[in-house]
Amino acid sequence: MTTKLPRRSLLAGLLVTGAAGCVGSGAMTAASARRKAPADPWQGVRDEFTLSPAWIHMTAFLLASHPRPVREAIERLRRELDENPVDALHAHEDLAPVREAAAAYMGAAAEEIALTDSTTMGLASLYLGLPLEAGDEVLTTEHDHYSTHESLRLAAERTGAVVRKIALYGRSSAATATEMAGAIEAALTPATRVVAITWVHSSSGVKTPVRAIAEVVARANQGRAPAKRVVCCVDGVHGFGVEDATMADLGCDFFAAGCHKWMFGPRGTGVLWGKRELWPMLRPSIPSFGRAAYEAWLRQRPPPPTTADMMSPGGFHSFEHRWALPAAFAFHRGIGKARVAARIHALNRQCKEGLKGMGHVTLHTPLDAALSAGIVCFEVAGMTPEAVVGRLRERRIIASTSPYATSYVRVAPSLLTSEADVEVVLRAIRALA
């Protein structure tokens, strides 16, 4: 299956000059602010989405609005399924084009990628598939999300392994790469078999030094027998679609991410990447509909060694969404991964520097772009995070709270926001003093 995009350069079509307006008073709506903003070369990107212009959307990282190429691909494939489901299913049953599109974006090989429905599905499939035994240790952090912690708990419950959580830093805004990598290195023991980390913490906005941590793990593996090696596993969803990095750049062993957040991919899609030589160590927990596993069953033979394809859960999915996934990767690559990263970091720098200068605000996300990505977490003195989000909503700004035991306000400048939007948000927060 090939997802067709317009013949003209996608980048040329997206980065057209738009017209919107300068920022007015703090009470100004998002729509009026945009009408008066100076010409913005990124307006063409935002015009690819059908988000309501009455709001400033600062939580695009939660669930994607589909850009036009993705919407059109989904609709075309939906029509195929509605008109002739059986023929459509057979026409697109080879998912190689989807894996190839993901691989081209990730700098990986197509046969190293399993297809999932979400980050959570990828993490659960990975951690429940690892060959853990009683007495093995899984090392993770206090900062990780429920999906990681719960997947690890379930895996430990079934195998007798032990999950240990450590802090990577004392204060998120002051975290350093050396401190975080050092915390992992100090916590490794001869019993450690897994290091489970997250690339960008949705609790604080901290971006972990995945490469440095992977190198710590590689050093620990020197001299270990293959059965005793440590694997470095990453929940990468909040860096995926933000950072200009390949799997080789990160250096980890496995990487799970949903494609329906920063990637703007079809909702209900995700990827699980692993190094080619490590897939055989995993045990699938959901039957795959891939050819190798299915043919082994037909011939009443034992299944072959596990591959990425065999770790793609079988069954029926939202097929039009999965088949349309290449359009999302093409959208990002058409703009350019480096340009996407630079744009998101520039808007986040503007936001963080503005918040840092407010006496009634405590910024919890590092200012350094090497230690943060697209999520900005903060507190306002004398107000709960929920109250702040409510007050921002009155200004037609959609923010969120971090769903953790310690909760902060979160905003996330992205390709869907402008400098003018960020200024409106900063003025609204300043008015809360």
KAMO-V513521 format. One record per run of one state. SS is the DSSP state (~ for helix, > for strand, _ for the rest). FROM is the first residue (numbers start at 1). TO is the last residue. Records with the same first field share a line. If there is no record, write none. Layout:
# KAMO-V513521
SS = FROM-TO  FROM-TO
This chain:
# KAMO-V513521
_ = 1-9  15-20  22-29  37-42  47-55  58-67  84-84  92-95  107-109  117-118  130-136  142-145  160-161  167-171  175-176  188-191  199-199  201-205  208-209  222-225  229-230  236-246  251-253  259-269  275-275  282-290  299-308  312-318  324-324  336-336  357-360  364-368  373-375  381-384  395-396  399-399  402-408  412-418  431-433
~ = 10-14  30-35  43-46  68-83  85-91  96-106  110-112  119-129  146-159  172-174  177-187  210-221  226-228  247-250  276-281  291-298  309-311  319-323  325-335  337-356  369-371  385-394  419-430
> = 21-21  36-36  56-57  113-116  137-141  162-166  192-198  200-200  206-207  231-235  254-258  270-274  361-363  372-372  376-380  397-398  400-401  409-411
